[in-house]
Amino acid sequence: MRLLLLIVAGLALAWSGYWMAGARGVERGLTGWLDDRAAAGWVANYAGVETRGYPNRFDTTVTALELADPATGVAWSAPFFQILRLSYEPYHLIAVWPETQTIASPHQRVTVGTGRARASLVFVPGTDHALDRLTAVFEDVALASNAGWTATLDEARLATRQTAAVRNSVDVGFEAIALEPGGTTLARLADAGLLPGTFERLKIDARLDFDAPWDARAVEARRPAITAIELELLQAKWGKLDLWMAGEVTLDAEGRATGSITVKARNWREMLALGVAAGWIPESIAPTLESGLEILASLSGSPRTLDAPLDFDRGKVSFGPIPLGEAPRIRLR
């Protein structure tokens, strides 16, 4: 019995030593990364780093965290941020955000409130920390910008995974439920009965090709550039407005798109009226635009449904035969 007790005590002591060494290693790795960012010119401030969870977890909390990338001007601050993992699964992490955080750019500052915000991240074993897959859930989200707009969201879910057998390609799924955008224009439209106050659903399934992997260097140096988008489905439903999109485009080094996205829009006349009422479409061109859209709708077989391609050619975009001008460039900063 004494020998058994000695063995158990020895094993417990060895495991305790392993846990303490592992906890110190986790903290040194995280503080070292933050210090490296500061040495590279970032703002990388924090009040403290502490790891708990003995005996089977490494639950690390960084308090009073501030990060800002000088190359993009994007900054993020939070009263705390947690990274949780089991001691025997080093490549599977759980990230936990606080109820309130701030995201800022050179143009505006947005305060983000959440009832629950966490993500599961699984990395490819190795030293470059390449992301294999991610699942994130955000609930009871409230956004408030110093530019004057607000928005709320019941729930948003994001999932990514490396595309099988395709280098630097990621499958992406996103869904937002019960989005209530703010702003005086949208409030006016809702009050006039043109739109309900809540955007019912937005769903996106796509494959994105990049010019580099999403690993540690994607944060430390530059974000990988998107080289191609295969949009399997974009579905947006807002009251009577029902929009579906699918197609493929490639992007050049400047983020200019070439390819085609098929658009199917039910109740397109209401969409046009909405755009005019909101001031997004000048009243002077609305009759001409409506005539062109009527022709497109007649070709699709239903006067209330548009079914036509958005054609992109080196940054220029047209909707069927109607030229729309320059398309927005797609570039990650």
VMD Tcl script that draws the C-alpha trace (Angstrom):
set ca {
  {0.00 0.00 0.00}
  {2.83 2.40 0.86}
  {4.45 1.70 -2.53}
  {1.15 2.39 -4.29}
  {0.77 5.68 -2.44}
  {4.32 6.64 -3.38}
  {3.61 5.87 -7.04}
  {0.39 7.90 -7.00}
  {2.12 10.80 -5.27}
  {4.98 10.65 -7.75}
  {2.61 10.69 -10.71}
  {0.64 13.60 -9.23}
  {3.87 15.51 -8.63}
  {5.05 14.83 -12.18}
  {1.73 15.95 -13.66}
  {1.76 19.08 -11.51}
  {5.22 19.87 -12.79}
  {4.05 19.30 -16.37}
  {1.05 21.58 -15.87}
  {3.09 24.35 -14.27}
  {5.69 24.18 -17.04}
  {2.96 24.15 -19.68}
  {1.15 27.10 -18.11}
  {4.36 29.13 -18.00}
  {5.07 28.14 -21.60}
  {1.62 29.31 -22.72}
  {2.05 32.64 -20.95}
  {5.59 33.15 -22.29}
  {4.41 32.38 -25.83}
  {1.53 34.85 -25.62}
  {3.45 37.67 -23.94}
  {6.34 37.06 -26.34}
  {4.00 37.45 -29.32}
  {2.56 40.67 -27.90}
  {6.03 42.04 -27.19}
  {7.11 41.15 -30.73}
  {4.14 43.10 -32.10}
  {5.13 46.12 -30.01}
  {8.70 45.84 -31.29}
  {7.31 45.80 -34.86}
  {5.54 49.12 -34.28}
  {2.11 47.94 -33.20}
  {0.21 49.16 -30.18}
  {0.22 46.01 -28.04}
  {-0.71 46.88 -24.47}
  {-2.00 44.58 -21.75}
  {-2.28 44.71 -17.96}
  {-1.59 41.05 -17.24}
  {-1.61 37.44 -18.40}
  {-2.74 34.62 -16.12}
  {-3.31 30.89 -16.71}
  {-5.61 28.72 -14.62}
  {-7.37 25.38 -15.07}
  {-5.19 22.88 -13.19}
  {-5.04 19.93 -13.66}
  {-6.38 19.36 -17.20}
  {-6.82 22.82 -18.76}
  {-4.76 25.81 -19.76}
  {-7.24 28.69 -19.51}
  {-5.36 31.92 -20.19}
  {-6.82 35.38 -19.65}
  {-5.26 38.59 -20.97}
  {-6.60 41.70 -19.23}
  {-6.91 45.28 -20.54}
  {-5.81 44.27 -24.03}
  {-5.19 46.88 -26.76}
  {-3.96 45.99 -30.27}
  {-3.50 48.33 -33.23}
  {-1.87 47.60 -36.59}
  {-0.01 50.68 -37.91}
  {-0.15 49.41 -41.51}
  {-3.97 49.47 -41.65}
  {-4.97 51.71 -38.76}
  {-7.29 48.99 -37.44}
  {-7.42 48.74 -33.65}
  {-9.16 46.48 -31.16}
  {-9.48 46.80 -27.40}
  {-11.22 44.69 -24.76}
  {-11.23 44.51 -20.97}
  {-10.17 40.88 -21.29}
  {-9.71 38.09 -23.82}
  {-9.55 34.37 -23.03}
  {-7.87 31.46 -24.78}
  {-8.98 28.08 -23.42}
  {-7.68 24.62 -24.26}
  {-7.27 21.17 -22.83}
  {-3.72 20.40 -21.77}
  {-3.61 17.33 -24.05}
  {-5.04 19.11 -27.15}
  {-2.56 21.90 -27.93}
  {-3.91 22.62 -31.43}
  {-7.57 23.09 -30.45}
  {-8.38 26.44 -28.82}
  {-11.53 28.15 -27.62}
  {-11.52 31.97 -27.88}
  {-13.87 33.94 -25.62}
  {-14.63 37.63 -26.05}
  {-16.05 39.91 -23.33}
  {-19.52 41.43 -23.31}
  {-18.11 44.76 -24.53}
  {-15.22 45.50 -26.89}
  {-14.21 48.22 -29.33}
  {-13.13 48.01 -32.97}
  {-11.73 51.15 -34.61}
  {-10.43 52.21 -38.00}
  {-9.20 55.56 -39.35}
  {-12.86 56.25 -40.28}
  {-14.89 55.31 -37.21}
  {-15.03 53.57 -33.85}
  {-17.59 50.83 -33.18}
  {-18.55 49.59 -29.72}
  {-19.57 45.92 -29.84}
  {-21.78 44.43 -27.17}
  {-22.57 40.69 -27.07}
  {-24.47 38.35 -24.82}
  {-22.20 35.50 -25.92}
  {-19.20 35.49 -28.24}
  {-16.84 32.56 -28.65}
  {-15.06 30.56 -31.32}
  {-13.52 27.11 -31.66}
  {-10.26 27.10 -33.65}
  {-8.36 24.00 -34.77}
  {-4.85 24.49 -36.16}
  {-2.72 22.25 -38.34}
  {0.05 20.74 -36.19}
  {3.29 22.62 -36.86}
  {5.10 25.83 -36.07}
  {3.29 28.17 -38.49}
  {-0.13 27.82 -36.76}
  {-2.07 27.41 -40.02}
  {-5.81 27.46 -39.37}
  {-7.58 24.22 -40.31}
  {-11.13 25.09 -39.30}
  {-13.09 27.58 -37.25}
  {-16.59 27.80 -35.80}
  {-17.77 31.05 -34.19}
  {-21.06 32.02 -32.55}
  {-22.16 35.54 -31.63}
  {-25.47 36.11 -29.82}
  {-27.38 39.24 -28.81}
  {-25.05 41.55 -30.69}
  {-25.39 45.34 -30.42}
  {-23.23 47.71 -32.50}
  {-22.90 51.45 -31.94}
  {-20.66 53.65 -34.09}
  {-19.38 57.14 -33.38}
  {-20.40 57.84 -36.99}
  {-24.00 57.82 -35.77}
  {-25.38 54.41 -36.72}
  {-26.46 51.43 -34.61}
  {-27.47 47.85 -35.32}
  {-28.57 44.77 -33.39}
  {-28.45 41.09 -34.27}
  {-30.01 38.10 -32.55}
  {-27.41 35.59 -33.74}
  {-24.57 35.17 -36.21}
  {-22.66 31.98 -37.02}
  {-19.45 31.67 -38.99}
  {-17.75 28.42 -40.02}
  {-14.61 27.91 -42.11}
  {-12.48 24.95 -43.09}
  {-9.62 24.31 -45.45}
  {-10.96 23.11 -48.79}
  {-9.98 19.49 -49.37}
  {-7.08 19.03 -51.82}
  {-7.01 22.73 -52.81}
  {-4.05 24.83 -51.70}
  {-4.82 28.09 -49.84}
  {-8.57 27.66 -50.30}
  {-11.22 28.01 -47.60}
  {-14.87 26.94 -47.47}
  {-16.93 29.59 -45.68}
  {-20.43 29.48 -44.25}
  {-22.10 32.47 -42.61}
  {-25.60 33.06 -41.32}
  {-27.11 36.09 -39.61}
  {-30.60 36.01 -38.08}
  {-32.81 38.94 -37.12}
  {-30.52 41.81 -38.07}
  {-31.98 45.20 -37.18}
  {-29.91 47.89 -38.88}
  {-30.00 51.40 -37.50}
  {-29.72 54.79 -39.15}
  {-32.30 57.46 -39.92}
  {-32.86 56.33 -43.53}
  {-33.76 52.77 -42.63}
  {-35.89 53.94 -39.71}
  {-37.79 56.23 -42.06}
  {-38.40 53.37 -44.49}
  {-39.65 51.13 -41.68}
  {-41.96 53.87 -40.36}
  {-43.37 54.33 -43.88}
  {-44.17 50.63 -44.08}
  {-41.73 50.02 -46.95}
  {-39.63 47.64 -44.89}
  {-39.97 45.76 -41.62}
  {-37.53 46.88 -38.97}
  {-35.75 43.52 -38.92}
  {-33.72 41.86 -41.67}
  {-34.94 38.28 -41.33}
  {-32.02 36.27 -42.64}
  {-28.74 36.47 -44.48}
  {-27.00 33.24 -45.49}
  {-23.76 32.81 -47.42}
  {-22.01 29.62 -48.59}
  {-18.82 30.20 -50.57}
  {-15.31 29.06 -51.37}
  {-12.52 31.63 -51.22}
  {-9.09 31.15 -52.80}
  {-6.17 33.11 -51.36}
  {-2.60 33.84 -52.43}
  {-1.20 32.68 -49.07}
  {-2.30 30.50 -46.15}
  {-4.15 31.81 -43.10}
  {-1.48 31.29 -40.47}
  {0.41 33.41 -37.93}
  {1.95 35.52 -40.68}
  {-1.53 36.56 -41.83}
  {-1.82 38.59 -38.61}
  {1.82 39.52 -38.15}
  {2.63 40.64 -41.71}
  {-0.26 40.99 -44.19}
  {-3.66 39.50 -44.77}
  {-3.77 36.98 -47.65}
  {-5.36 38.46 -50.78}
  {-8.47 36.84 -52.26}
  {-7.78 35.53 -55.77}
  {-11.14 33.85 -56.53}
  {-14.66 33.59 -55.10}
  {-17.01 30.72 -55.79}
  {-20.35 31.86 -54.41}
  {-22.47 28.74 -53.97}
  {-25.35 30.67 -52.42}
  {-26.15 34.09 -51.03}
  {-29.70 34.37 -49.74}
  {-31.11 37.52 -48.20}
  {-34.70 37.95 -47.03}
  {-36.10 41.23 -45.76}
  {-39.87 41.50 -45.70}
  {-41.14 41.09 -49.27}
  {-37.61 41.40 -50.64}
  {-36.04 38.04 -51.49}
  {-32.61 37.90 -53.10}
  {-30.57 34.90 -54.30}
  {-27.08 35.01 -55.82}
  {-24.58 32.41 -57.07}
  {-21.58 32.38 -59.41}
  {-17.80 32.73 -59.68}
  {-15.35 35.59 -60.09}
  {-11.56 35.89 -60.09}
  {-9.72 38.89 -58.64}
  {-6.54 40.56 -59.89}
  {-3.85 42.09 -57.69}
  {-5.88 45.30 -57.37}
  {-9.02 43.46 -56.25}
  {-10.86 43.94 -59.56}
  {-13.34 41.17 -60.36}
  {-13.82 39.22 -63.59}
  {-16.59 36.64 -63.91}
  {-20.34 36.33 -63.48}
  {-22.79 36.16 -60.57}
  {-26.38 35.14 -61.31}
  {-28.92 37.26 -59.43}
  {-32.49 36.18 -58.75}
  {-34.61 38.87 -57.13}
  {-38.27 38.41 -56.29}
  {-40.42 41.54 -55.95}
  {-37.84 43.65 -57.74}
  {-40.22 46.59 -58.16}
  {-40.39 46.95 -54.39}
  {-36.58 46.88 -54.31}
  {-36.45 49.69 -56.87}
  {-39.03 51.75 -54.96}
  {-37.04 51.17 -51.79}
  {-33.83 52.37 -53.41}
  {-35.52 55.55 -54.65}
  {-37.19 56.24 -51.29}
  {-33.90 55.78 -49.47}
  {-32.07 58.11 -51.84}
  {-29.79 55.34 -53.05}
  {-31.19 55.62 -56.61}
  {-31.80 59.09 -58.13}
  {-35.44 59.67 -59.03}
  {-34.36 61.03 -62.41}
  {-33.07 57.65 -63.60}
  {-35.66 55.46 -61.89}
  {-38.09 55.29 -64.89}
  {-35.29 54.36 -67.29}
  {-33.95 51.77 -64.88}
  {-37.44 50.34 -64.34}
  {-37.96 49.98 -68.10}
  {-34.68 48.09 -68.46}
  {-35.51 45.85 -65.52}
  {-38.94 45.11 -66.97}
  {-37.26 43.78 -70.10}
  {-34.96 41.58 -68.01}
  {-37.91 40.32 -65.96}
  {-39.85 39.42 -69.11}
  {-36.89 37.34 -70.28}
  {-36.87 35.41 -66.99}
  {-40.51 34.42 -67.42}
  {-42.06 36.23 -64.44}
  {-42.81 39.97 -64.31}
  {-42.12 40.03 -60.56}
  {-38.84 38.14 -60.66}
  {-35.48 39.19 -62.08}
  {-33.13 36.41 -63.13}
  {-30.05 37.89 -64.78}
  {-26.26 37.89 -64.47}
  {-24.03 40.46 -62.83}
  {-21.14 40.40 -65.29}
  {-17.73 41.62 -64.11}
  {-14.95 42.53 -66.52}
  {-11.73 43.79 -64.89}
  {-13.62 45.87 -62.37}
  {-16.49 46.98 -64.62}
  {-19.91 45.57 -63.84}
  {-23.19 45.28 -65.73}
  {-26.54 43.78 -64.81}
  {-27.59 41.91 -67.91}
  {-27.32 44.50 -70.71}
  {-27.42 47.45 -68.24}
  {-23.95 48.90 -67.48}
  {-23.53 49.87 -63.81}
  {-19.98 51.28 -63.90}
  {-17.12 50.44 -61.55}
  {-17.57 47.58 -59.11}
  {-16.17 47.87 -55.57}
  {-12.67 46.42 -55.27}
  {-12.33 43.45 -52.93}
  {-9.16 43.73 -50.86}
  {-8.38 42.70 -47.29}
  {-6.41 45.21 -45.31}
}
mol new
graphics top color blue
foreach p $ca { graphics top sphere $p radius 0.5 }
foreach p [lrange $ca 0 end-1] q [lrange $ca 1 end] { graphics top cylinder $p $q radius 0.2 }
display resetview
